[in-house]
Amino acid sequence: MSNPFEDDNAKYRVLVNGEGQYSLWPATLDVPAGWESRLGPDTRQACLDYVEENWVDMRPLSLVRDMERAGS
């Protein structure tokens, strides 16, 4: 059985969690609790491109907030 997370011919979704972290998720699987779909189903490459364009700060949102509070 092939890995459903690495199938270039499968459809995927881009998921985002409450910390602003992104994940590529096979469209055939249910979206897990705590995550929401932002794109898809679409090709793996389209989803990867979306993540590349939109996930510009890899820090969790809680860390960003803590750093902003510490700086003010």
All heavy atoms as TSV, in Angstrom:
chain	resi	resn	atom	element	x	y	z
A	1	MET	N	N	0.844	-1.189	0.000
A	1	MET	CA	C	0.000	0.000	0.000
A	1	MET	C	C	0.883	1.245	0.000
A	1	MET	O	O	1.843	1.353	0.745
A	1	MET	CB	C	-0.912	-0.033	1.224
A	1	MET	CG	C	-1.833	1.130	1.311
A	1	MET	SD	S	-3.005	0.884	2.646
A	1	MET	CE	C	-4.126	2.156	2.267
A	2	SER	N	N	0.540	2.217	-0.822
A	2	SER	CA	C	1.326	3.446	-0.902
A	2	SER	C	C	0.927	4.413	0.213
A	2	SER	O	O	-0.136	4.330	0.797
A	2	SER	CB	C	1.138	4.094	-2.262
A	2	SER	OG	O	-0.192	4.524	-2.417
A	3	ASN	N	N	1.806	5.355	0.458
A	3	ASN	CA	C	1.572	6.365	1.480
A	3	ASN	C	C	0.594	7.411	0.926
A	3	ASN	O	O	0.902	8.092	-0.047
A	3	ASN	CB	C	2.903	7.012	1.848
A	3	ASN	CG	C	2.782	8.019	2.957
A	3	ASN	OD1	O	1.717	8.541	3.228
A	3	ASN	ND2	N	3.890	8.296	3.601
A	4	PRO	N	N	-0.581	7.594	1.529
A	4	PRO	CA	C	-1.575	8.538	0.999
A	4	PRO	C	C	-1.124	9.994	1.095
A	4	PRO	O	O	-1.718	10.873	0.487
A	4	PRO	CB	C	-2.808	8.289	1.860
A	4	PRO	CG	C	-2.273	7.738	3.129
A	4	PRO	CD	C	-1.044	6.939	2.749
A	5	PHE	N	N	-0.064	10.275	1.853
A	5	PHE	CA	C	0.435	11.636	2.000
A	5	PHE	C	C	1.470	11.997	0.943
A	5	PHE	O	O	1.916	13.130	0.883
A	5	PHE	CB	C	1.037	11.832	3.396
A	5	PHE	CG	C	0.000	11.827	4.475
A	5	PHE	CD1	C	-0.411	10.639	5.060
A	5	PHE	CD2	C	-0.580	13.003	4.896
A	5	PHE	CE1	C	-1.372	10.632	6.048
A	5	PHE	CE2	C	-1.551	13.007	5.888
A	5	PHE	CZ	C	-1.948	11.816	6.464
A	6	GLU	N	N	1.854	11.026	0.110
A	6	GLU	CA	C	2.894	11.272	-0.889
A	6	GLU	C	C	2.497	10.808	-2.281
A	6	GLU	O	O	3.351	10.520	-3.103
A	6	GLU	CB	C	4.187	10.594	-0.459
A	6	GLU	CG	C	4.751	11.160	0.824
A	6	GLU	CD	C	6.040	10.497	1.252
A	6	GLU	OE1	O	6.533	9.603	0.543
A	6	GLU	OE2	O	6.550	10.871	2.314
A	7	ASP	N	N	1.220	10.751	-2.563
A	7	ASP	CA	C	0.722	10.297	-3.858
A	7	ASP	C	C	0.492	11.508	-4.763
A	7	ASP	O	O	-0.451	12.274	-4.570
A	7	ASP	CB	C	-0.571	9.510	-3.664
A	7	ASP	CG	C	-1.126	8.938	-4.943
A	7	ASP	OD1	O	-0.613	9.267	-6.034
A	7	ASP	OD2	O	-2.088	8.153	-4.870
A	8	ASP	N	N	1.358	11.687	-5.757
A	8	ASP	CA	C	1.244	12.841	-6.653
A	8	ASP	C	C	-0.033	12.837	-7.484
A	8	ASP	O	O	-0.420	13.868	-8.026
A	8	ASP	CB	C	2.451	12.899	-7.593
A	8	ASP	CG	C	3.721	13.326	-6.884
A	8	ASP	OD1	O	3.621	14.046	-5.866
A	8	ASP	OD2	O	4.808	12.944	-7.338
A	9	ASN	N	N	-0.698	11.689	-7.582
A	9	ASN	CA	C	-1.915	11.591	-8.391
A	9	ASN	C	C	-3.195	11.744	-7.581
A	9	ASN	O	O	-4.283	11.765	-8.141
A	9	ASN	CB	C	-1.936	10.257	-9.136
A	9	ASN	CG	C	-0.752	10.130	-10.076
A	9	ASN	OD1	O	-0.451	11.047	-10.829
A	9	ASN	ND2	N	-0.062	9.015	-10.017
A	10	ALA	N	N	-3.071	11.866	-6.272
A	10	ALA	CA	C	-4.239	11.975	-5.403
A	10	ALA	C	C	-4.664	13.439	-5.259
A	10	ALA	O	O	-3.935	14.362	-5.615
A	10	ALA	CB	C	-3.927	11.390	-4.028
A	11	LYS	N	N	-5.842	13.640	-4.744
A	11	LYS	CA	C	-6.353	14.976	-4.420
A	11	LYS	C	C	-6.075	15.250	-2.944
A	11	LYS	O	O	-6.141	14.347	-2.103
A	11	LYS	CB	C	-7.850	15.088	-4.701
A	11	LYS	CG	C	-8.192	14.951	-6.163
A	11	LYS	CD	C	-7.669	16.134	-6.943
A	11	LYS	CE	C	-8.125	16.038	-8.397
A	11	LYS	NZ	N	-7.589	17.118	-9.192
A	12	TYR	N	N	-5.788	16.508	-2.643
A	12	TYR	CA	C	-5.440	16.910	-1.281
A	12	TYR	C	C	-6.224	18.141	-0.869
A	12	TYR	O	O	-6.826	18.816	-1.693
A	12	TYR	CB	C	-3.941	17.245	-1.196
A	12	TYR	CG	C	-3.071	16.029	-1.307
A	12	TYR	CD1	C	-2.687	15.547	-2.550
A	12	TYR	CD2	C	-2.641	15.354	-0.176
A	12	TYR	CE1	C	-1.892	14.422	-2.661
A	12	TYR	CE2	C	-1.845	14.229	-0.285
A	12	TYR	CZ	C	-1.474	13.773	-1.530
A	12	TYR	OH	O	-0.700	12.660	-1.630
A	13	ARG	N	N	-6.154	18.417	0.414
A	13	ARG	CA	C	-6.671	19.650	0.996
A	13	ARG	C	C	-5.511	20.323	1.733
A	13	ARG	O	O	-4.586	19.654	2.172
A	13	ARG	CB	C	-7.767	19.381	2.023
A	13	ARG	CG	C	-9.006	18.754	1.462
A	13	ARG	CD	C	-10.052	18.570	2.573
A	13	ARG	NE	N	-11.155	17.773	2.084
A	13	ARG	CZ	C	-12.121	18.222	1.287
A	13	ARG	NH1	N	-12.116	19.475	0.895
A	13	ARG	NH2	N	-13.090	17.427	0.891
A	14	VAL	N	N	-5.601	21.634	1.870
A	14	VAL	CA	C	-4.699	22.359	2.750
A	14	VAL	C	C	-5.488	22.641	4.017
A	14	VAL	O	O	-6.571	23.226	3.961
A	14	VAL	CB	C	-4.202	23.677	2.109
A	14	VAL	CG1	C	-3.386	24.476	3.118
A	14	VAL	CG2	C	-3.392	23.391	0.860
A	15	LEU	N	N	-4.951	22.204	5.142
A	15	LEU	CA	C	-5.585	22.428	6.433
A	15	LEU	C	C	-4.775	23.431	7.235
A	15	LEU	O	O	-3.558	23.547	7.065
A	15	LEU	CB	C	-5.666	21.119	7.226
A	15	LEU	CG	C	-6.334	19.927	6.560
A	15	LEU	CD1	C	-6.393	18.760	7.541
A	15	LEU	CD2	C	-7.711	20.275	6.037
A	16	VAL	N	N	-5.464	24.147	8.128
A	16	VAL	CA	C	-4.814	25.087	9.037
A	16	VAL	C	C	-5.391	24.862	10.423
A	16	VAL	O	O	-6.607	24.687	10.582
A	16	VAL	CB	C	-5.032	26.551	8.590
A	16	VAL	CG1	C	-4.383	27.517	9.557
A	16	VAL	CG2	C	-4.501	26.762	7.191
A	17	ASN	N	N	-4.512	24.870	11.441
A	17	ASN	CA	C	-4.995	24.692	12.812
A	17	ASN	C	C	-5.046	26.034	13.540
A	17	ASN	O	O	-4.738	27.077	12.964
A	17	ASN	CB	C	-4.140	23.660	13.571
A	17	ASN	CG	C	-2.722	24.126	13.849
A	17	ASN	OD1	O	-2.387	25.303	13.741
A	17	ASN	ND2	N	-1.860	23.190	14.196
A	18	GLY	N	N	-5.445	25.993	14.782
A	18	GLY	CA	C	-5.608	27.209	15.573
A	18	GLY	C	C	-4.323	27.964	15.826
A	18	GLY	O	O	-4.350	29.129	16.218
A	19	GLU	N	N	-3.186	27.338	15.616
A	19	GLU	CA	C	-1.883	27.985	15.775
A	19	GLU	C	C	-1.375	28.554	14.452
A	19	GLU	O	O	-0.258	29.037	14.365
A	19	GLU	CB	C	-0.858	26.991	16.340
A	19	GLU	CG	C	-1.052	26.674	17.801
A	19	GLU	CD	C	-0.627	27.817	18.724
A	19	GLU	OE1	O	0.026	28.771	18.267
A	19	GLU	OE2	O	-0.945	27.743	19.920
A	20	GLY	N	N	-2.209	28.456	13.388
A	20	GLY	CA	C	-1.813	28.979	12.092
A	20	GLY	C	C	-0.839	28.088	11.348
A	20	GLY	O	O	-0.177	28.536	10.413
A	21	GLN	N	N	-0.741	26.829	11.754
A	21	GLN	CA	C	0.154	25.880	11.095
A	21	GLN	C	C	-0.596	25.168	9.981
A	21	GLN	O	O	-1.770	24.830	10.136
A	21	GLN	CB	C	0.682	24.875	12.114
A	21	GLN	CG	C	1.504	25.547	13.197
A	21	GLN	CD	C	1.764	24.650	14.372
A	21	GLN	OE1	O	0.870	23.986	14.877
A	21	GLN	NE2	N	3.003	24.638	14.823
A	22	TYR	N	N	0.075	24.938	8.880
A	22	TYR	CA	C	-0.525	24.353	7.690
A	22	TYR	C	C	-0.170	22.875	7.565
A	22	TYR	O	O	0.882	22.445	8.030
A	22	TYR	CB	C	-0.036	25.079	6.437
A	22	TYR	CG	C	-0.638	26.445	6.252
A	22	TYR	CD1	C	-0.355	27.487	7.125
A	22	TYR	CD2	C	-1.487	26.709	5.181
A	22	TYR	CE1	C	-0.905	28.748	6.950
A	22	TYR	CE2	C	-2.038	27.969	4.997
A	22	TYR	CZ	C	-1.741	28.971	5.886
A	22	TYR	OH	O	-2.290	30.210	5.699
A	23	SER	N	N	-1.060	22.142	6.898
A	23	SER	CA	C	-0.821	20.727	6.634
A	23	SER	C	C	-1.448	20.344	5.303
A	23	SER	O	O	-2.533	20.813	4.965
A	23	SER	CB	C	-1.433	19.867	7.756
A	23	SER	OG	O	-1.236	18.493	7.486
A	24	LEU	N	N	-0.757	19.501	4.574
A	24	LEU	CA	C	-1.302	18.901	3.362
A	24	LEU	C	C	-2.009	17.627	3.804
A	24	LEU	O	O	-1.422	16.819	4.529
A	24	LEU	CB	C	-0.140	18.574	2.418
A	24	LEU	CG	C	-0.450	18.482	0.943
A	24	LEU	CD1	C	-0.929	19.820	0.426
A	24	LEU	CD2	C	0.792	18.059	0.182
A	25	TRP	N	N	-3.270	17.443	3.384
A	25	TRP	CA	C	-4.078	16.335	3.896
A	25	TRP	C	C	-4.787	15.637	2.744
A	25	TRP	O	O	-5.425	16.302	1.918
A	25	TRP	CB	C	-5.098	16.882	4.889
A	25	TRP	CG	C	-5.671	15.847	5.776
A	25	TRP	CD1	C	-6.919	15.285	5.681
A	25	TRP	CD2	C	-5.049	15.232	6.887
A	25	TRP	NE1	N	-7.099	14.365	6.674
A	25	TRP	CE2	C	-5.953	14.309	7.433
A	25	TRP	CE3	C	-3.795	15.368	7.486
A	25	TRP	CZ2	C	-5.665	13.524	8.538
A	25	TRP	CZ3	C	-3.493	14.594	8.580
A	25	TRP	CH2	C	-4.428	13.684	9.096
A	26	PRO	N	N	-4.704	14.314	2.665
A	26	PRO	CA	C	-5.413	13.596	1.597
A	26	PRO	C	C	-6.913	13.890	1.653
A	26	PRO	O	O	-7.536	13.833	2.717
A	26	PRO	CB	C	-5.140	12.124	1.906
A	26	PRO	CG	C	-3.865	12.133	2.700
A	26	PRO	CD	C	-3.931	13.395	3.521
A	27	ALA	N	N	-7.489	14.223	0.505
A	27	ALA	CA	C	-8.905	14.585	0.441
A	27	ALA	C	C	-9.816	13.423	0.799
A	27	ALA	O	O	-10.971	13.638	1.165
A	27	ALA	CB	C	-9.248	15.116	-0.942
A	28	THR	N	N	-9.315	12.207	0.714
A	28	THR	CA	C	-10.127	11.033	1.036
A	28	THR	C	C	-10.273	10.810	2.535
A	28	THR	O	O	-11.107	10.018	2.962
A	28	THR	CB	C	-9.520	9.765	0.407
A	28	THR	OG1	O	-8.178	9.612	0.883
A	28	THR	CG2	C	-9.523	9.845	-1.109
A	29	LEU	N	N	-9.465	11.514	3.344
A	29	LEU	CA	C	-9.526	11.362	4.794
A	29	LEU	C	C	-10.315	12.505	5.414
A	29	LEU	O	O	-10.314	13.627	4.909
A	29	LEU	CB	C	-8.113	11.340	5.389
A	29	LEU	CG	C	-7.180	10.241	4.892
A	29	LEU	CD1	C	-5.806	10.390	5.535
A	29	LEU	CD2	C	-7.761	8.865	5.178
A	30	ASP	N	N	-10.998	12.219	6.524
A	30	ASP	CA	C	-11.740	13.254	7.241
A	30	ASP	C	C	-10.783	14.298	7.796
A	30	ASP	O	O	-9.659	13.978	8.209
A	30	ASP	CB	C	-12.532	12.645	8.400
A	30	ASP	CG	C	-13.684	11.770	7.941
A	30	ASP	OD1	O	-14.150	11.958	6.789
A	30	ASP	OD2	O	-14.121	10.898	8.710
A	31	VAL	N	N	-11.246	15.537	7.823
A	31	VAL	CA	C	-10.463	16.611	8.427
A	31	VAL	C	C	-10.454	16.375	9.936
A	31	VAL	O	O	-11.512	16.248	10.554
A	31	VAL	CB	C	-11.069	17.989	8.087
A	31	VAL	CG1	C	-10.342	19.100	8.823
A	31	VAL	CG2	C	-11.045	18.221	6.580
A	32	PRO	N	N	-9.261	16.299	10.540
A	32	PRO	CA	C	-9.204	16.025	11.980
A	32	PRO	C	C	-9.685	17.212	12.811
A	32	PRO	O	O	-9.653	18.366	12.365
A	32	PRO	CB	C	-7.717	15.741	12.228
A	32	PRO	CG	C	-6.989	16.288	11.063
A	32	PRO	CD	C	-7.947	16.381	9.930
A	33	ALA	N	N	-10.126	16.911	14.015
A	33	ALA	CA	C	-10.583	17.946	14.941
A	33	ALA	C	C	-9.468	18.955	15.167
A	33	ALA	O	O	-8.293	18.603	15.257
A	33	ALA	CB	C	-10.990	17.311	16.271
A	34	GLY	N	N	-9.843	20.224	15.232
A	34	GLY	CA	C	-8.877	21.283	15.471
A	34	GLY	C	C	-8.261	21.853	14.206
A	34	GLY	O	O	-7.437	22.756	14.280
A	35	TRP	N	N	-8.651	21.326	13.070
A	35	TRP	CA	C	-8.134	21.799	11.783
A	35	TRP	C	C	-9.301	22.227	10.909
A	35	TRP	O	O	-10.403	21.705	11.037
A	35	TRP	CB	C	-7.361	20.685	11.084
A	35	TRP	CG	C	-6.106	20.293	11.774
A	35	TRP	CD1	C	-5.992	19.452	12.849
A	35	TRP	CD2	C	-4.780	20.716	11.471
A	35	TRP	NE1	N	-4.682	19.331	13.214
A	35	TRP	CE2	C	-3.913	20.093	12.381
A	35	TRP	CE3	C	-4.247	21.566	10.502
A	35	TRP	CZ2	C	-2.542	20.300	12.355
A	35	TRP	CZ3	C	-2.883	21.756	10.476
A	35	TRP	CH2	C	-2.037	21.126	11.396
A	36	GLU	N	N	-9.051	23.173	10.004
A	36	GLU	CA	C	-10.075	23.576	9.038
A	36	GLU	C	C	-9.462	23.576	7.648
A	36	GLU	O	O	-8.268	23.827	7.473
A	36	GLU	CB	C	-10.678	24.926	9.376
A	36	GLU	CG	C	-9.718	26.076	9.292
A	36	GLU	CD	C	-10.384	27.403	9.615
A	36	GLU	OE1	O	-11.030	27.500	10.667
A	36	GLU	OE2	O	-10.243	28.335	8.806
A	37	SER	N	N	-10.298	23.292	6.677
A	37	SER	CA	C	-9.850	23.241	5.289
A	37	SER	C	C	-9.779	24.644	4.713
A	37	SER	O	O	-10.707	25.436	4.857
A	37	SER	CB	C	-10.817	22.377	4.473
A	37	SER	OG	O	-10.386	22.272	3.143
A	38	ARG	N	N	-8.678	24.974	4.050
A	38	ARG	CA	C	-8.492	26.269	3.408
A	38	ARG	C	C	-8.490	26.170	1.889
A	38	ARG	O	O	-8.744	27.144	1.211
A	38	ARG	CB	C	-7.170	26.897	3.838
A	38	ARG	CG	C	-7.153	27.381	5.243
A	38	ARG	CD	C	-7.885	28.729	5.340
A	38	ARG	NE	N	-8.006	29.155	6.714
A	38	ARG	CZ	C	-7.138	29.905	7.349
A	38	ARG	NH1	N	-6.054	30.308	6.738
A	38	ARG	NH2	N	-7.350	30.239	8.598
A	39	LEU	N	N	-8.149	24.986	1.356
A	39	LEU	CA	C	-8.092	24.802	-0.088
A	39	LEU	C	C	-8.346	23.337	-0.391
A	39	LEU	O	O	-7.946	22.466	0.367
A	39	LEU	CB	C	-6.709	25.192	-0.632
A	39	LEU	CG	C	-6.498	24.985	-2.129
A	39	LEU	CD1	C	-7.270	26.048	-2.925
A	39	LEU	CD2	C	-5.022	25.027	-2.490
A	40	GLY	N	N	-8.990	23.104	-1.508
A	40	GLY	CA	C	-9.131	21.734	-1.985
A	40	GLY	C	C	-10.544	21.233	-1.884
A	40	GLY	O	O	-11.428	21.915	-1.388
A	41	PRO	N	N	-10.694	20.056	-2.423
A	41	PRO	CA	C	-9.654	19.191	-2.965
A	41	PRO	C	C	-9.045	19.753	-4.249
A	41	PRO	O	O	-9.723	20.366	-5.065
A	41	PRO	CB	C	-10.351	17.876	-3.252
A	41	PRO	CG	C	-11.761	18.002	-2.830
A	41	PRO	CD	C	-12.004	19.408	-2.433
A	42	ASP	N	N	-7.734	19.533	-4.363
A	42	ASP	CA	C	-6.986	19.983	-5.527
A	42	ASP	C	C	-5.766	19.082	-5.670
A	42	ASP	O	O	-5.553	18.185	-4.853
A	42	ASP	CB	C	-6.560	21.443	-5.347
A	42	ASP	CG	C	-6.405	22.174	-6.677
A	42	ASP	OD1	O	-6.118	21.506	-7.695
A	42	ASP	OD2	O	-6.543	23.399	-6.691
A	43	THR	N	N	-4.971	19.343	-6.689
A	43	THR	CA	C	-3.779	18.528	-6.902
A	43	THR	C	C	-2.784	18.749	-5.768
A	43	THR	O	O	-2.822	19.784	-5.076
A	43	THR	CB	C	-3.092	18.875	-8.230
A	43	THR	OG1	O	-2.626	20.233	-8.153
A	43	THR	CG2	C	-4.029	18.686	-9.412
A	44	ARG	N	N	-1.903	17.795	-5.596
A	44	ARG	CA	C	-0.876	17.905	-4.563
A	44	ARG	C	C	-0.031	19.153	-4.805
A	44	ARG	O	O	0.264	19.912	-3.877
A	44	ARG	CB	C	-0.008	16.649	-4.546
A	44	ARG	CG	C	0.986	16.595	-3.409
A	44	ARG	CD	C	1.656	15.215	-3.358
A	44	ARG	NE	N	2.322	15.017	-2.098
A	44	ARG	CZ	C	3.576	15.414	-1.848
A	44	ARG	NH1	N	4.273	16.024	-2.788
A	44	ARG	NH2	N	4.120	15.200	-0.668
A	45	GLN	N	N	0.358	19.382	-6.057
A	45	GLN	CA	C	1.201	20.532	-6.374
A	45	GLN	C	C	0.484	21.850	-6.119
A	45	GLN	O	O	1.074	22.790	-5.589
A	45	GLN	CB	C	1.698	20.474	-7.820
A	45	GLN	CG	C	2.760	21.521	-8.108
A	45	GLN	CD	C	3.977	21.379	-7.211
A	45	GLN	OE1	O	4.576	20.315	-7.137
A	45	GLN	NE2	N	4.349	22.455	-6.510
A	46	ALA	N	N	-0.788	21.937	-6.466
A	46	ALA	CA	C	-1.545	23.165	-6.201
A	46	ALA	C	C	-1.612	23.438	-4.704
A	46	ALA	O	O	-1.488	24.592	-4.267
A	46	ALA	CB	C	-2.943	23.070	-6.789
A	47	CYS	N	N	-1.788	22.392	-3.913
A	47	CYS	CA	C	-1.835	22.556	-2.462
A	47	CYS	C	C	-0.469	22.966	-1.913
A	47	CYS	O	O	-0.380	23.839	-1.047
A	47	CYS	CB	C	-2.332	21.274	-1.807
A	47	CYS	SG	S	-4.091	20.960	-2.105
A	48	LEU	N	N	0.593	22.344	-2.417
A	48	LEU	CA	C	1.939	22.732	-1.989
A	48	LEU	C	C	2.232	24.186	-2.346
A	48	LEU	O	O	2.806	24.926	-1.542
A	48	LEU	CB	C	2.983	21.815	-2.635
A	48	LEU	CG	C	3.053	20.393	-2.096
A	48	LEU	CD1	C	3.953	19.539	-2.985
A	48	LEU	CD2	C	3.537	20.371	-0.660
A	49	ASP	N	N	1.823	24.597	-3.530
A	49	ASP	CA	C	2.013	25.984	-3.948
A	49	ASP	C	C	1.259	26.941	-3.032
A	49	ASP	O	O	1.778	27.997	-2.647
A	49	ASP	CB	C	1.556	26.187	-5.397
A	49	ASP	CG	C	2.450	25.480	-6.407
A	49	ASP	OD1	O	3.584	25.079	-6.055
A	49	ASP	OD2	O	1.990	25.319	-7.559
A	50	TYR	N	N	0.035	26.581	-2.653
A	50	TYR	CA	C	-0.765	27.410	-1.755
A	50	TYR	C	C	-0.064	27.569	-0.403
A	50	TYR	O	O	0.023	28.674	0.143
A	50	TYR	CB	C	-2.152	26.793	-1.568
A	50	TYR	CG	C	-3.046	27.594	-0.664
A	50	TYR	CD1	C	-3.852	28.607	-1.171
A	50	TYR	CD2	C	-3.093	27.344	0.699
A	50	TYR	CE1	C	-4.669	29.357	-0.338
A	50	TYR	CE2	C	-3.906	28.080	1.538
A	50	TYR	CZ	C	-4.698	29.093	1.016
A	50	TYR	OH	O	-5.494	29.833	1.851
A	51	VAL	N	N	0.434	26.455	0.130
A	51	VAL	CA	C	1.136	26.507	1.415
A	51	VAL	C	C	2.372	27.401	1.296
A	51	VAL	O	O	2.622	28.246	2.161
A	51	VAL	CB	C	1.514	25.091	1.899
A	51	VAL	CG1	C	2.446	25.149	3.101
A	51	VAL	CG2	C	0.261	24.288	2.235
A	52	GLU	N	N	3.127	27.221	0.240
A	52	GLU	CA	C	4.339	28.020	0.022
A	52	GLU	C	C	4.022	29.521	-0.026
A	52	GLU	O	O	4.761	30.340	0.531
A	52	GLU	CB	C	5.008	27.586	-1.282
A	52	GLU	CG	C	6.276	28.321	-1.606
A	52	GLU	CD	C	7.453	27.922	-0.741
A	52	GLU	OE1	O	7.454	26.798	-0.193
A	52	GLU	OE2	O	8.369	28.744	-0.595
A	53	GLU	N	N	2.922	29.882	-0.659
A	53	GLU	CA	C	2.552	31.289	-0.796
A	53	GLU	C	C	1.940	31.878	0.476
A	53	GLU	O	O	2.043	33.084	0.706
A	53	GLU	CB	C	1.550	31.446	-1.937
A	53	GLU	CG	C	2.127	31.185	-3.309
A	53	GLU	CD	C	1.063	31.163	-4.404
A	53	GLU	OE1	O	-0.047	31.685	-4.176
A	53	GLU	OE2	O	1.348	30.605	-5.472
A	54	ASN	N	N	1.298	31.050	1.284
A	54	ASN	CA	C	0.507	31.565	2.402
A	54	ASN	C	C	1.089	31.336	3.790
A	54	ASN	O	O	0.745	32.076	4.719
A	54	ASN	CB	C	-0.910	30.978	2.341
A	54	ASN	CG	C	-1.668	31.524	1.169
A	54	ASN	OD1	O	-2.206	32.624	1.238
A	54	ASN	ND2	N	-1.699	30.783	0.074
A	55	TRP	N	N	1.940	30.346	3.949
A	55	TRP	CA	C	2.513	30.094	5.275
A	55	TRP	C	C	3.869	30.774	5.330
A	55	TRP	O	O	4.911	30.158	5.160
A	55	TRP	CB	C	2.624	28.600	5.533
A	55	TRP	CG	C	2.877	28.242	6.969
A	55	TRP	CD1	C	2.833	29.063	8.049
A	55	TRP	CD2	C	3.211	26.952	7.474
A	55	TRP	NE1	N	3.108	28.369	9.199
A	55	TRP	CE2	C	3.349	27.071	8.868
A	55	TRP	CE3	C	3.404	25.716	6.881
A	55	TRP	CZ2	C	3.680	25.978	9.676
A	55	TRP	CZ3	C	3.719	24.638	7.684
A	55	TRP	CH2	C	3.857	24.765	9.068
A	56	VAL	N	N	3.851	32.076	5.548
A	56	VAL	CA	C	5.067	32.866	5.476
A	56	VAL	C	C	5.786	32.993	6.816
A	56	VAL	O	O	6.960	33.322	6.858
A	56	VAL	CB	C	4.784	34.265	4.884
A	56	VAL	CG1	C	4.326	34.139	3.436
A	56	VAL	CG2	C	3.746	35.006	5.703
A	57	ASP	N	N	5.090	32.750	7.908
A	57	ASP	CA	C	5.688	32.807	9.244
A	57	ASP	C	C	5.392	31.483	9.930
A	57	ASP	O	O	4.248	31.207	10.284
A	57	ASP	CB	C	5.104	33.975	10.035
A	57	ASP	CG	C	5.797	34.191	11.366
A	57	ASP	OD1	O	6.580	33.311	11.803
A	57	ASP	OD2	O	5.561	35.243	11.985
A	58	MET	N	N	6.399	30.660	10.104
A	58	MET	CA	C	6.184	29.314	10.621
A	58	MET	C	C	6.049	29.266	12.144
A	58	MET	O	O	5.801	28.204	12.699
A	58	MET	CB	C	7.291	28.382	10.143
A	58	MET	CG	C	7.328	28.304	8.628
A	58	MET	SD	S	8.394	27.042	8.024
A	58	MET	CE	C	7.165	25.786	7.690
A	59	ARG	N	N	6.193	30.396	12.785
A	59	ARG	CA	C	6.028	30.405	14.242
A	59	ARG	C	C	4.555	30.177	14.595
A	59	ARG	O	O	3.667	30.741	13.942
A	59	ARG	CB	C	6.475	31.740	14.826
A	59	ARG	CG	C	7.938	32.055	14.605
A	59	ARG	CD	C	8.279	33.445	15.081
A	59	ARG	NE	N	7.497	34.431	14.342
A	59	ARG	CZ	C	7.387	35.707	14.680
A	59	ARG	NH1	N	7.994	36.172	15.756
A	59	ARG	NH2	N	6.664	36.535	13.955
A	60	PRO	N	N	4.280	29.379	15.639
A	60	PRO	CA	C	2.898	29.233	16.099
A	60	PRO	C	C	2.350	30.585	16.550
A	60	PRO	O	O	3.086	31.425	17.078
A	60	PRO	CB	C	3.004	28.268	17.288
A	60	PRO	CG	C	4.324	27.600	17.140
A	60	PRO	CD	C	5.216	28.561	16.411
A	61	LEU	N	N	1.059	30.802	16.332
A	61	LEU	CA	C	0.446	32.086	16.685
A	61	LEU	C	C	0.621	32.428	18.159
A	61	LEU	O	O	0.796	33.595	18.511
A	61	LEU	CB	C	-1.041	32.084	16.318
A	61	LEU	CG	C	-1.344	32.117	14.824
A	61	LEU	CD1	C	-2.858	32.030	14.594
A	61	LEU	CD2	C	-0.786	33.362	14.180
A	62	SER	N	N	0.593	31.420	19.032
A	62	SER	CA	C	0.772	31.700	20.458
A	62	SER	C	C	2.164	32.272	20.726
A	62	SER	O	O	2.321	33.158	21.564
A	62	SER	CB	C	0.536	30.437	21.290
A	62	SER	OG	O	1.421	29.402	20.903
A	63	LEU	N	N	3.173	31.810	20.028
A	63	LEU	CA	C	4.522	32.348	20.179
A	63	LEU	C	C	4.589	33.780	19.661
A	63	LEU	O	O	5.181	34.662	20.299
A	63	LEU	CB	C	5.540	31.468	19.448
A	63	LEU	CG	C	6.981	31.985	19.445
A	63	LEU	CD1	C	7.527	32.089	20.863
A	63	LEU	CD2	C	7.856	31.085	18.582
A	64	VAL	N	N	3.971	34.044	18.527
A	64	VAL	CA	C	3.946	35.392	17.967
A	64	VAL	C	C	3.308	36.351	18.967
A	64	VAL	O	O	3.836	37.431	19.241
A	64	VAL	CB	C	3.193	35.415	16.621
A	64	VAL	CG1	C	2.981	36.847	16.134
A	64	VAL	CG2	C	3.933	34.596	15.579
A	65	ARG	N	N	2.175	35.945	19.543
A	65	ARG	CA	C	1.497	36.796	20.520
A	65	ARG	C	C	2.373	37.034	21.754
A	65	ARG	O	O	2.465	38.166	22.249
A	65	ARG	CB	C	0.173	36.169	20.923
A	65	ARG	CG	C	-0.866	36.237	19.829
A	65	ARG	CD	C	-2.220	35.715	20.326
A	65	ARG	NE	N	-3.015	35.318	19.201
A	65	ARG	CZ	C	-3.354	34.079	18.894
A	65	ARG	NH1	N	-2.997	33.064	19.657
A	65	ARG	NH2	N	-4.071	33.820	17.825
A	66	ASP	N	N	3.014	35.986	22.261
A	66	ASP	CA	C	3.876	36.120	23.425
A	66	ASP	C	C	5.045	37.067	23.151
A	66	ASP	O	O	5.401	37.887	23.996
A	66	ASP	CB	C	4.421	34.756	23.874
A	66	ASP	CG	C	3.355	33.877	24.511
A	66	ASP	OD1	O	2.260	34.389	24.848
A	66	ASP	OD2	O	3.625	32.664	24.655
A	67	MET	N	N	5.610	36.946	21.958
A	67	MET	CA	C	6.736	37.813	21.597
A	67	MET	C	C	6.276	39.260	21.456
A	67	MET	O	O	7.002	40.177	21.851
A	67	MET	CB	C	7.379	37.312	20.307
A	67	MET	CG	C	8.094	35.987	20.484
A	67	MET	SD	S	8.757	35.330	18.946
A	67	MET	CE	C	10.133	36.440	18.695
A	68	GLU	N	N	5.083	39.468	20.921
A	68	GLU	CA	C	4.553	40.829	20.792
A	68	GLU	C	C	4.288	41.439	22.166
A	68	GLU	O	O	4.590	42.607	22.394
A	68	GLU	CB	C	3.276	40.829	19.955
A	68	GLU	CG	C	3.534	40.595	18.490
A	68	GLU	CD	C	2.264	40.406	17.664
A	68	GLU	OE1	O	1.150	40.318	18.259
A	68	GLU	OE2	O	2.380	40.329	16.423
A	69	ARG	N	N	3.736	40.652	23.083
A	69	ARG	CA	C	3.483	41.143	24.437
A	69	ARG	C	C	4.793	41.477	25.151
A	69	ARG	O	O	4.885	42.471	25.860
A	69	ARG	CB	C	2.700	40.128	25.249
A	69	ARG	CG	C	1.206	40.172	25.007
A	69	ARG	CD	C	0.463	39.393	26.044
A	69	ARG	NE	N	0.731	37.973	25.970
A	69	ARG	CZ	C	0.011	37.084	25.298
A	69	ARG	NH1	N	-1.073	37.478	24.655
A	69	ARG	NH2	N	0.324	35.814	25.282
A	70	ALA	N	N	5.804	40.651	24.970
A	70	ALA	CA	C	7.096	40.885	25.607
A	70	ALA	C	C	7.786	42.120	25.053
A	70	ALA	O	O	8.538	42.791	25.775
A	70	ALA	CB	C	7.991	39.657	25.419
A	71	GLY	N	N	7.504	42.446	23.806
A	71	GLY	CA	C	8.133	43.601	23.177
A	71	GLY	C	C	7.428	44.905	23.437
A	71	GLY	O	O	7.957	45.975	23.192
A	72	SER	N	N	6.203	44.832	23.972
A	72	SER	CA	C	5.470	46.091	24.186
A	72	SER	C	C	5.562	46.588	25.594
A	72	SER	O	O	6.137	46.110	26.455
A	72	SER	CB	C	4.001	45.942	23.814
A	72	SER	OG	O	3.452	44.711	24.154
